[in-house]
Amino acid sequence: MATTKKKSVDLEKSMQDLEKVVEQLESGDLSLDKSLQQFEKGVKLSRDCQAALTDAEQKVQVLLDSELKDIAPEDLEGQ
């Protein structure tokens, strides 16, 4: 059975690449074909960034849920 593993996204690099794409598109110096190519690249980068952020958010939520379960009710009484 083959396992599928998500490709890890370097969020900072993807954000930098996305910023470059936006700058190029805003410059107005690209041909229509090149603009479309850059727009497609930007959409892909945006989706990759959103997926990475969602994954990070889920990990944080798991950690927070785990930490809250470790706190005994009597520990909260003094707060």
mmCIF file as gemmi writes it, N, C-alpha and C atoms, coordinates in Angstrom:
data_model
loop_
_atom_site.group_PDB
_atom_site.id
_atom_site.type_symbol
_atom_site.label_atom_id
_atom_site.label_alt_id
_atom_site.label_comp_id
_atom_site.label_asym_id
_atom_site.label_entity_id
_atom_site.label_seq_id
_atom_site.pdbx_PDB_ins_code
_atom_site.Cartn_x
_atom_site.Cartn_y
_atom_site.Cartn_z
_atom_site.occupancy
_atom_site.B_iso_or_equiv
_atom_site.pdbx_formal_charge
_atom_site.auth_seq_id
_atom_site.auth_asym_id
_atom_site.pdbx_PDB_model_num
ATOM 1 N N . MET Axp A 1 ? 0.843 -1.167 0 1 0 ? 1 A 1
ATOM 2 C CA . MET Axp A 1 ? 0 0 0 1 0 ? 1 A 1
ATOM 3 C C . MET Axp A 1 ? 0.897 1.241 0 1 0 ? 1 A 1
ATOM 4 N N . ALA Axp A 2 ? 0.641 2.136 -0.906 1 0 ? 2 A 1
ATOM 5 C CA . ALA Axp A 2 ? 1.432 3.359 -1.008 1 0 ? 2 A 1
ATOM 6 C C . ALA Axp A 2 ? 0.895 4.404 -0.046 1 0 ? 2 A 1
ATOM 7 N N . THR Axp A 3 ? 1.829 5.098 0.61 1 0 ? 3 A 1
ATOM 8 C CA . THR Axp A 3 ? 1.408 6.157 1.502 1 0 ? 3 A 1
ATOM 9 C C . THR Axp A 3 ? 1.647 7.493 0.826 1 0 ? 3 A 1
ATOM 10 N N . THR Axp A 4 ? 0.74 8.409 1.048 1 0 ? 4 A 1
ATOM 11 C CA . THR Axp A 4 ? 0.917 9.738 0.483 1 0 ? 4 A 1
ATOM 12 C C . THR Axp A 4 ? 1.36 10.661 1.586 1 0 ? 4 A 1
ATOM 13 N N . LYS Axp A 5 ? 2.421 11.385 1.348 1 0 ? 5 A 1
ATOM 14 C CA . LYS Axp A 5 ? 2.952 12.312 2.332 1 0 ? 5 A 1
ATOM 15 C C . LYS Axp A 5 ? 2.877 13.71 1.745 1 0 ? 5 A 1
ATOM 16 N N . LYS Axp A 6 ? 2.309 14.635 2.517 1 0 ? 6 A 1
ATOM 17 C CA . LYS Axp A 6 ? 2.218 16.015 2.06 1 0 ? 6 A 1
ATOM 18 C C . LYS Axp A 6 ? 3.61 16.614 1.952 1 0 ? 6 A 1
ATOM 19 N N . LYS Axp A 7 ? 3.815 17.376 0.909 1 0 ? 7 A 1
ATOM 20 C CA . LYS Axp A 7 ? 5.068 18.088 0.757 1 0 ? 7 A 1
ATOM 21 C C . LYS Axp A 7 ? 5.071 19.263 1.732 1 0 ? 7 A 1
ATOM 22 N N . SER Axp A 8 ? 6.127 19.365 2.499 1 0 ? 8 A 1
ATOM 23 C CA . SER Axp A 8 ? 6.248 20.439 3.458 1 0 ? 8 A 1
ATOM 24 C C . SER Axp A 8 ? 6.487 21.754 2.735 1 0 ? 8 A 1
ATOM 25 N N . VAL Axp A 9 ? 5.775 22.782 3.146 1 0 ? 9 A 1
ATOM 26 C CA . VAL Axp A 9 ? 5.892 24.087 2.512 1 0 ? 9 A 1
ATOM 27 C C . VAL Axp A 9 ? 6.732 24.996 3.393 1 0 ? 9 A 1
ATOM 28 N N . ASP Axp A 10 ? 7.729 25.634 2.804 1 0 ? 10 A 1
ATOM 29 C CA . ASP Axp A 10 ? 8.504 26.652 3.505 1 0 ? 10 A 1
ATOM 30 C C . ASP Axp A 10 ? 7.68 27.932 3.421 1 0 ? 10 A 1
ATOM 31 N N . LEU Axp A 11 ? 6.951 28.217 4.487 1 0 ? 11 A 1
ATOM 32 C CA . LEU Axp A 11 ? 5.998 29.32 4.486 1 0 ? 11 A 1
ATOM 33 C C . LEU Axp A 11 ? 6.671 30.655 4.189 1 0 ? 11 A 1
ATOM 34 N N . GLU Axp A 12 ? 7.798 30.919 4.814 1 0 ? 12 A 1
ATOM 35 C CA . GLU Axp A 12 ? 8.474 32.202 4.604 1 0 ? 12 A 1
ATOM 36 C C . GLU Axp A 12 ? 8.916 32.376 3.151 1 0 ? 12 A 1
ATOM 37 N N . LYS Axp A 13 ? 9.481 31.326 2.57 1 0 ? 13 A 1
ATOM 38 C CA . LYS Axp A 13 ? 9.913 31.415 1.175 1 0 ? 13 A 1
ATOM 39 C C . LYS Axp A 13 ? 8.711 31.572 0.26 1 0 ? 13 A 1
ATOM 40 N N . SER Axp A 14 ? 7.656 30.833 0.527 1 0 ? 14 A 1
ATOM 41 C CA . SER Axp A 14 ? 6.447 30.94 -0.301 1 0 ? 14 A 1
ATOM 42 C C . SER Axp A 14 ? 5.854 32.339 -0.22 1 0 ? 14 A 1
ATOM 43 N N . MET Axp A 15 ? 5.873 32.935 0.967 1 0 ? 15 A 1
ATOM 44 C CA . MET Axp A 15 ? 5.355 34.298 1.117 1 0 ? 15 A 1
ATOM 45 C C . MET Axp A 15 ? 6.222 35.294 0.351 1 0 ? 15 A 1
ATOM 46 N N . GLN Axp A 16 ? 7.533 35.109 0.398 1 0 ? 16 A 1
ATOM 47 C CA . GLN Axp A 16 ? 8.439 35.985 -0.348 1 0 ? 16 A 1
ATOM 48 C C . GLN Axp A 16 ? 8.2 35.847 -1.85 1 0 ? 16 A 1
ATOM 49 N N . ASP Axp A 17 ? 8.042 34.603 -2.304 1 0 ? 17 A 1
ATOM 50 C CA . ASP Axp A 17 ? 7.775 34.358 -3.721 1 0 ? 17 A 1
ATOM 51 C C . ASP Axp A 17 ? 6.448 34.992 -4.136 1 0 ? 17 A 1
ATOM 52 N N . LEU Axp A 18 ? 5.455 34.891 -3.272 1 0 ? 18 A 1
ATOM 53 C CA . LEU Axp A 18 ? 4.15 35.475 -3.553 1 0 ? 18 A 1
ATOM 54 C C . LEU Axp A 18 ? 4.245 37 -3.645 1 0 ? 18 A 1
ATOM 55 N N . GLU Axp A 19 ? 5.024 37.602 -2.759 1 0 ? 19 A 1
ATOM 56 C CA . GLU Axp A 19 ? 5.224 39.05 -2.811 1 0 ? 19 A 1
ATOM 57 C C . GLU Axp A 19 ? 5.875 39.471 -4.127 1 0 ? 19 A 1
ATOM 58 N N . LYS Axp A 20 ? 6.843 38.688 -4.606 1 0 ? 20 A 1
ATOM 59 C CA . LYS Axp A 20 ? 7.502 38.994 -5.879 1 0 ? 20 A 1
ATOM 60 C C . LYS Axp A 20 ? 6.511 38.912 -7.03 1 0 ? 20 A 1
ATOM 61 N N . VAL Axp A 21 ? 5.651 37.892 -6.991 1 0 ? 21 A 1
ATOM 62 C CA . VAL Axp A 21 ? 4.637 37.736 -8.036 1 0 ? 21 A 1
ATOM 63 C C . VAL Axp A 21 ? 3.715 38.952 -8.047 1 0 ? 21 A 1
ATOM 64 N N . VAL Axp A 22 ? 3.277 39.371 -6.874 1 0 ? 22 A 1
ATOM 65 C CA . VAL Axp A 22 ? 2.382 40.533 -6.77 1 0 ? 22 A 1
ATOM 66 C C . VAL Axp A 22 ? 3.072 41.778 -7.314 1 0 ? 22 A 1
ATOM 67 N N . GLU Axp A 23 ? 4.334 41.976 -6.956 1 0 ? 23 A 1
ATOM 68 C CA . GLU Axp A 23 ? 5.083 43.139 -7.452 1 0 ? 23 A 1
ATOM 69 C C . GLU Axp A 23 ? 5.159 43.121 -8.976 1 0 ? 23 A 1
ATOM 70 N N . GLN Axp A 24 ? 5.431 41.956 -9.547 1 0 ? 24 A 1
ATOM 71 C CA . GLN Axp A 24 ? 5.524 41.848 -11 1 0 ? 24 A 1
ATOM 72 C C . GLN Axp A 24 ? 4.186 42.162 -11.66 1 0 ? 24 A 1
ATOM 73 N N . LEU Axp A 25 ? 3.124 41.625 -11.087 1 0 ? 25 A 1
ATOM 74 C CA . LEU Axp A 25 ? 1.8 41.877 -11.662 1 0 ? 25 A 1
ATOM 75 C C . LEU Axp A 25 ? 1.403 43.349 -11.53 1 0 ? 25 A 1
ATOM 76 N N . GLU Axp A 26 ? 1.738 43.96 -10.408 1 0 ? 26 A 1
ATOM 77 C CA . GLU Axp A 26 ? 1.394 45.362 -10.199 1 0 ? 26 A 1
ATOM 78 C C . GLU Axp A 26 ? 2.211 46.298 -11.07 1 0 ? 26 A 1
ATOM 79 N N . SER Axp A 27 ? 3.384 45.856 -11.502 1 0 ? 27 A 1
ATOM 80 C CA . SER Axp A 27 ? 4.245 46.717 -12.307 1 0 ? 27 A 1
ATOM 81 C C . SER Axp A 27 ? 3.618 47.021 -13.664 1 0 ? 27 A 1
ATOM 82 N N . GLY Axp A 28 ? 2.82 46.099 -14.171 1 0 ? 28 A 1
ATOM 83 C CA . GLY Axp A 28 ? 2.19 46.304 -15.473 1 0 ? 28 A 1
ATOM 84 C C . GLY Axp A 28 ? 3.129 46.109 -16.652 1 0 ? 28 A 1
ATOM 85 N N . ASP Axp A 29 ? 4.333 45.617 -16.395 1 0 ? 29 A 1
ATOM 86 C CA . ASP Axp A 29 ? 5.331 45.445 -17.45 1 0 ? 29 A 1
ATOM 87 C C . ASP Axp A 29 ? 5.26 44.09 -18.138 1 0 ? 29 A 1
ATOM 88 N N . LEU Axp A 30 ? 4.392 43.193 -17.682 1 0 ? 30 A 1
ATOM 89 C CA . LEU Axp A 30 ? 4.332 41.845 -18.23 1 0 ? 30 A 1
ATOM 90 C C . LEU Axp A 30 ? 3.328 41.759 -19.377 1 0 ? 30 A 1
ATOM 91 N N . SER Axp A 31 ? 3.619 40.85 -20.287 1 0 ? 31 A 1
ATOM 92 C CA . SER Axp A 31 ? 2.652 40.58 -21.353 1 0 ? 31 A 1
ATOM 93 C C . SER Axp A 31 ? 1.448 39.859 -20.754 1 0 ? 31 A 1
ATOM 94 N N . LEU Axp A 32 ? 0.395 39.755 -21.518 1 0 ? 32 A 1
ATOM 95 C CA . LEU Axp A 32 ? -0.806 39.09 -21.025 1 0 ? 32 A 1
ATOM 96 C C . LEU Axp A 32 ? -0.507 37.637 -20.667 1 0 ? 32 A 1
ATOM 97 N N . ASP Axp A 33 ? 0.212 36.932 -21.54 1 0 ? 33 A 1
ATOM 98 C CA . ASP Axp A 33 ? 0.543 35.53 -21.268 1 0 ? 33 A 1
ATOM 99 C C . ASP Axp A 33 ? 1.39 35.394 -20.007 1 0 ? 33 A 1
ATOM 100 N N . LYS Axp A 34 ? 2.388 36.238 -19.866 1 0 ? 34 A 1
ATOM 101 C CA . LYS Axp A 34 ? 3.257 36.184 -18.689 1 0 ? 34 A 1
ATOM 102 C C . LYS Axp A 34 ? 2.465 36.561 -17.435 1 0 ? 34 A 1
ATOM 103 N N . SER Axp A 35 ? 1.56 37.522 -17.562 1 0 ? 35 A 1
ATOM 104 C CA . SER Axp A 35 ? 0.718 37.9 -16.422 1 0 ? 35 A 1
ATOM 105 C C . SER Axp A 35 ? -0.145 36.73 -15.976 1 0 ? 35 A 1
ATOM 106 N N . LEU Axp A 36 ? -0.716 36.015 -16.927 1 0 ? 36 A 1
ATOM 107 C CA . LEU Axp A 36 ? -1.535 34.857 -16.59 1 0 ? 36 A 1
ATOM 108 C C . LEU Axp A 36 ? -0.707 33.77 -15.916 1 0 ? 36 A 1
ATOM 109 N N . GLN Axp A 37 ? 0.501 33.549 -16.41 1 0 ? 37 A 1
ATOM 110 C CA . GLN Axp A 37 ? 1.387 32.556 -15.802 1 0 ? 37 A 1
ATOM 111 C C . GLN Axp A 37 ? 1.716 32.95 -14.362 1 0 ? 37 A 1
ATOM 112 N N . GLN Axp A 38 ? 2.031 34.217 -14.163 1 0 ? 38 A 1
ATOM 113 C CA . GLN Axp A 38 ? 2.366 34.687 -12.823 1 0 ? 38 A 1
ATOM 114 C C . GLN Axp A 38 ? 1.144 34.632 -11.903 1 0 ? 38 A 1
ATOM 115 N N . PHE Axp A 39 ? -0.028 34.946 -12.454 1 0 ? 39 A 1
ATOM 116 C CA . PHE Axp A 39 ? -1.25 34.869 -11.654 1 0 ? 39 A 1
ATOM 117 C C . PHE Axp A 39 ? -1.492 33.434 -11.203 1 0 ? 39 A 1
ATOM 118 N N . GLU Axp A 40 ? -1.327 32.484 -12.104 1 0 ? 40 A 1
ATOM 119 C CA . GLU Axp A 40 ? -1.486 31.064 -11.745 1 0 ? 40 A 1
ATOM 120 C C . GLU Axp A 40 ? -0.481 30.665 -10.666 1 0 ? 40 A 1
ATOM 121 N N . LYS Axp A 41 ? 0.749 31.122 -10.816 1 0 ? 41 A 1
ATOM 122 C CA . LYS Axp A 41 ? 1.779 30.833 -9.817 1 0 ? 41 A 1
ATOM 123 C C . LYS Axp A 41 ? 1.378 31.434 -8.474 1 0 ? 41 A 1
ATOM 124 N N . GLY Axp A 42 ? 0.862 32.646 -8.499 1 0 ? 42 A 1
ATOM 125 C CA . GLY Axp A 42 ? 0.429 33.312 -7.278 1 0 ? 42 A 1
ATOM 126 C C . GLY Axp A 42 ? -0.713 32.576 -6.587 1 0 ? 42 A 1
ATOM 127 N N . VAL Axp A 43 ? -1.66 32.08 -7.367 1 0 ? 43 A 1
ATOM 128 C CA . VAL Axp A 43 ? -2.775 31.33 -6.794 1 0 ? 43 A 1
ATOM 129 C C . VAL Axp A 43 ? -2.259 30.058 -6.128 1 0 ? 43 A 1
ATOM 130 N N . LYS Axp A 44 ? -1.342 29.358 -6.784 1 0 ? 44 A 1
ATOM 131 C CA . LYS Axp A 44 ? -0.779 28.138 -6.207 1 0 ? 44 A 1
ATOM 132 C C . LYS Axp A 44 ? -0.025 28.451 -4.918 1 0 ? 44 A 1
ATOM 133 N N . LEU Axp A 45 ? 0.791 29.491 -4.942 1 0 ? 45 A 1
ATOM 134 C CA . LEU Axp A 45 ? 1.54 29.881 -3.739 1 0 ? 45 A 1
ATOM 135 C C . LEU Axp A 45 ? 0.588 30.253 -2.601 1 0 ? 45 A 1
ATOM 136 N N . SER Axp A 46 ? -0.461 30.974 -2.944 1 0 ? 46 A 1
ATOM 137 C CA . SER Axp A 46 ? -1.449 31.37 -1.941 1 0 ? 46 A 1
ATOM 138 C C . SER Axp A 46 ? -2.114 30.151 -1.315 1 0 ? 46 A 1
ATOM 139 N N . ARG Axp A 47 ? -2.462 29.178 -2.125 1 0 ? 47 A 1
ATOM 140 C CA . ARG Axp A 47 ? -3.075 27.946 -1.608 1 0 ? 47 A 1
ATOM 141 C C . ARG Axp A 47 ? -2.094 27.16 -0.745 1 0 ? 47 A 1
ATOM 142 N N . ASP Axp A 48 ? -0.84 27.099 -1.177 1 0 ? 48 A 1
ATOM 143 C CA . ASP Axp A 48 ? 0.185 26.405 -0.388 1 0 ? 48 A 1
ATOM 144 C C . ASP Axp A 48 ? 0.365 27.077 0.976 1 0 ? 48 A 1
ATOM 145 N N . CYS Axp A 49 ? 0.392 28.412 0.976 1 0 ? 49 A 1
ATOM 146 C CA . CYS Axp A 49 ? 0.543 29.154 2.23 1 0 ? 49 A 1
ATOM 147 C C . CYS Axp A 49 ? -0.66 28.923 3.134 1 0 ? 49 A 1
ATOM 148 N N . GLN Axp A 50 ? -1.851 28.961 2.558 1 0 ? 50 A 1
ATOM 149 C CA . GLN Axp A 50 ? -3.055 28.746 3.361 1 0 ? 50 A 1
ATOM 150 C C . GLN Axp A 50 ? -3.052 27.347 3.972 1 0 ? 50 A 1
ATOM 151 N N . ALA Axp A 51 ? -2.629 26.347 3.189 1 0 ? 51 A 1
ATOM 152 C CA . ALA Axp A 51 ? -2.571 24.975 3.696 1 0 ? 51 A 1
ATOM 153 C C . ALA Axp A 51 ? -1.55 24.867 4.834 1 0 ? 51 A 1
ATOM 154 N N . ALA Axp A 52 ? -0.398 25.515 4.681 1 0 ? 52 A 1
ATOM 155 C CA . ALA Axp A 52 ? 0.625 25.486 5.726 1 0 ? 52 A 1
ATOM 156 C C . ALA Axp A 52 ? 0.12 26.164 6.997 1 0 ? 52 A 1
ATOM 157 N N . LEU Axp A 53 ? -0.586 27.279 6.845 1 0 ? 53 A 1
ATOM 158 C CA . LEU Axp A 53 ? -1.129 27.974 8.011 1 0 ? 53 A 1
ATOM 159 C C . LEU Axp A 53 ? -2.215 27.15 8.695 1 0 ? 53 A 1
ATOM 160 N N . THR Axp A 54 ? -3.044 26.509 7.914 1 0 ? 54 A 1
ATOM 161 C CA . THR Axp A 54 ? -4.095 25.653 8.475 1 0 ? 54 A 1
ATOM 162 C C . THR Axp A 54 ? -3.478 24.493 9.237 1 0 ? 54 A 1
ATOM 163 N N . ASP Axp A 55 ? -2.441 23.896 8.671 1 0 ? 55 A 1
ATOM 164 C CA . ASP Axp A 55 ? -1.74 22.791 9.328 1 0 ? 55 A 1
ATOM 165 C C . ASP Axp A 55 ? -1.127 23.248 10.651 1 0 ? 55 A 1
ATOM 166 N N . ALA Axp A 56 ? -0.49 24.412 10.637 1 0 ? 56 A 1
ATOM 167 C CA . ALA Axp A 56 ? 0.12 24.944 11.855 1 0 ? 56 A 1
ATOM 168 C C . ALA Axp A 56 ? -0.953 25.243 12.902 1 0 ? 56 A 1
ATOM 169 N N . GLU Axp A 57 ? -2.071 25.797 12.468 1 0 ? 57 A 1
ATOM 170 C CA . GLU Axp A 57 ? -3.169 26.098 13.391 1 0 ? 57 A 1
ATOM 171 C C . GLU Axp A 57 ? -3.7 24.824 14.046 1 0 ? 57 A 1
ATOM 172 N N . GLN Axp A 58 ? -3.814 23.758 13.253 1 0 ? 58 A 1
ATOM 173 C CA . GLN Axp A 58 ? -4.292 22.485 13.794 1 0 ? 58 A 1
ATOM 174 C C . GLN Axp A 58 ? -3.31 21.921 14.814 1 0 ? 58 A 1
ATOM 175 N N . LYS Axp A 59 ? -2.02 22.041 14.539 1 0 ? 59 A 1
ATOM 176 C CA . LYS Axp A 59 ? -1.01 21.558 15.48 1 0 ? 59 A 1
ATOM 177 C C . LYS Axp A 59 ? -1.068 22.329 16.79 1 0 ? 59 A 1
ATOM 178 N N . VAL Axp A 60 ? -1.231 23.648 16.69 1 0 ? 60 A 1
ATOM 179 C CA . VAL Axp A 60 ? -1.336 24.47 17.893 1 0 ? 60 A 1
ATOM 180 C C . VAL Axp A 60 ? -2.575 24.07 18.689 1 0 ? 60 A 1
ATOM 181 N N . GLN Axp A 61 ? -3.68 23.848 17.995 1 0 ? 61 A 1
ATOM 182 C CA . GLN Axp A 61 ? -4.917 23.46 18.679 1 0 ? 61 A 1
ATOM 183 C C . GLN Axp A 61 ? -4.756 22.125 19.398 1 0 ? 61 A 1
ATOM 184 N N . VAL Axp A 62 ? -4.082 21.169 18.766 1 0 ? 62 A 1
ATOM 185 C CA . VAL Axp A 62 ? -3.838 19.875 19.4 1 0 ? 62 A 1
ATOM 186 C C . VAL Axp A 62 ? -2.993 20.059 20.652 1 0 ? 62 A 1
ATOM 187 N N . LEU Axp A 63 ? -1.963 20.887 20.56 1 0 ? 63 A 1
ATOM 188 C CA . LEU Axp A 63 ? -1.1 21.137 21.714 1 0 ? 63 A 1
ATOM 189 C C . LEU Axp A 63 ? -1.874 21.817 22.839 1 0 ? 63 A 1
ATOM 190 N N . LEU Axp A 64 ? -2.697 22.782 22.498 1 0 ? 64 A 1
ATOM 191 C CA . LEU Axp A 64 ? -3.484 23.473 23.515 1 0 ? 64 A 1
ATOM 192 C C . LEU Axp A 64 ? -4.497 22.535 24.156 1 0 ? 64 A 1
ATOM 193 N N . ASP Axp A 65 ? -5.155 21.73 23.349 1 0 ? 65 A 1
ATOM 194 C CA . ASP Axp A 65 ? -6.128 20.772 23.888 1 0 ? 65 A 1
ATOM 195 C C . ASP Axp A 65 ? -5.44 19.784 24.828 1 0 ? 65 A 1
ATOM 196 N N . SER Axp A 66 ? -4.271 19.322 24.437 1 0 ? 66 A 1
ATOM 197 C CA . SER Axp A 66 ? -3.508 18.382 25.256 1 0 ? 66 A 1
ATOM 198 C C . SER Axp A 66 ? -3.088 19.032 26.565 1 0 ? 66 A 1
ATOM 199 N N . GLU Axp A 67 ? -2.644 20.267 26.49 1 0 ? 67 A 1
ATOM 200 C CA . GLU Axp A 67 ? -2.195 20.976 27.687 1 0 ? 67 A 1
ATOM 201 C C . GLU Axp A 67 ? -3.371 21.211 28.629 1 0 ? 67 A 1
ATOM 202 N N . LEU Axp A 68 ? -4.527 21.549 28.104 1 0 ? 68 A 1
ATOM 203 C CA . LEU Axp A 68 ? -5.697 21.788 28.949 1 0 ? 68 A 1
ATOM 204 C C . LEU Axp A 68 ? -6.143 20.512 29.652 1 0 ? 68 A 1
ATOM 205 N N . LYS Axp A 69 ? -5.986 19.369 29.007 1 0 ? 69 A 1
ATOM 206 C CA . LYS Axp A 69 ? -6.362 18.097 29.621 1 0 ? 69 A 1
ATOM 207 C C . LYS Axp A 69 ? -5.427 17.746 30.775 1 0 ? 69 A 1
ATOM 208 N N . ASP Axp A 70 ? -4.18 18.247 30.707 1 0 ? 70 A 1
ATOM 209 C CA . ASP Axp A 70 ? -3.19 17.953 31.739 1 0 ? 70 A 1
ATOM 210 C C . ASP Axp A 70 ? -3.4 18.778 33.004 1 0 ? 70 A 1
ATOM 211 N N . ILE Axp A 71 ? -4.235 19.817 32.925 1 0 ? 71 A 1
ATOM 212 C CA . ILE Axp A 71 ? -4.483 20.666 34.082 1 0 ? 71 A 1
ATOM 213 C C . ILE Axp A 71 ? -5.619 20.078 34.904 1 0 ? 71 A 1
ATOM 214 N N . ALA Axp A 72 ? -5.333 19.812 36.151 1 0 ? 72 A 1
ATOM 215 C CA . ALA Axp A 72 ? -6.346 19.246 37.041 1 0 ? 72 A 1
ATOM 216 C C . ALA Axp A 72 ? -7.312 20.336 37.475 1 0 ? 72 A 1
ATOM 217 N N . PRO Axp A 73 ? -8.589 20.008 37.698 1 0 ? 73 A 1
ATOM 218 C CA . PRO Axp A 73 ? -9.567 21.016 38.123 1 0 ? 73 A 1
ATOM 219 C C . PRO Axp A 73 ? -9.158 21.734 39.392 1 0 ? 73 A 1
ATOM 220 N N . GLU Axp A 74 ? -8.509 21.032 40.325 1 0 ? 74 A 1
ATOM 221 C CA . GLU Axp A 74 ? -8.095 21.677 41.567 1 0 ? 74 A 1
ATOM 222 C C . GLU Axp A 74 ? -7.017 22.732 41.322 1 0 ? 74 A 1
ATOM 223 N N . ASP Axp A 75 ? -6.264 22.614 40.221 1 0 ? 75 A 1
ATOM 224 C CA . ASP Axp A 75 ? -5.254 23.614 39.879 1 0 ? 75 A 1
ATOM 225 C C . ASP Axp A 75 ? -5.909 24.925 39.457 1 0 ? 75 A 1
ATOM 226 N N . LEU Axp A 76 ? -7.128 24.871 38.985 1 0 ? 76 A 1
ATOM 227 C CA . LEU Axp A 76 ? -7.823 26.047 38.504 1 0 ? 76 A 1
ATOM 228 C C . LEU Axp A 76 ? -8.59 26.775 39.604 1 0 ? 76 A 1
ATOM 229 N N . GLU Axp A 77 ? -8.787 26.139 40.729 1 0 ? 77 A 1
ATOM 230 C CA . GLU Axp A 77 ? -9.607 26.725 41.796 1 0 ? 77 A 1
ATOM 231 C C . GLU Axp A 77 ? -9.042 28.041 42.314 1 0 ? 77 A 1
ATOM 232 N N . GLY Axp A 78 ? -7.752 28.197 42.374 1 0 ? 78 A 1
ATOM 233 C CA . GLY Axp A 78 ? -7.163 29.411 42.901 1 0 ? 78 A 1
ATOM 234 C C . GLY Axp A 78 ? -7.137 30.563 41.914 1 0 ? 78 A 1
ATOM 235 N N . GLN Axp A 79 ? -7.585 30.364 40.698 1 0 ? 79 A 1
ATOM 236 C CA . GLN Axp A 79 ? -7.496 31.411 39.664 1 0 ? 79 A 1
ATOM 237 C C . GLN Axp A 79 ? -8.764 32.153 39.481 1 0 ? 79 A 1
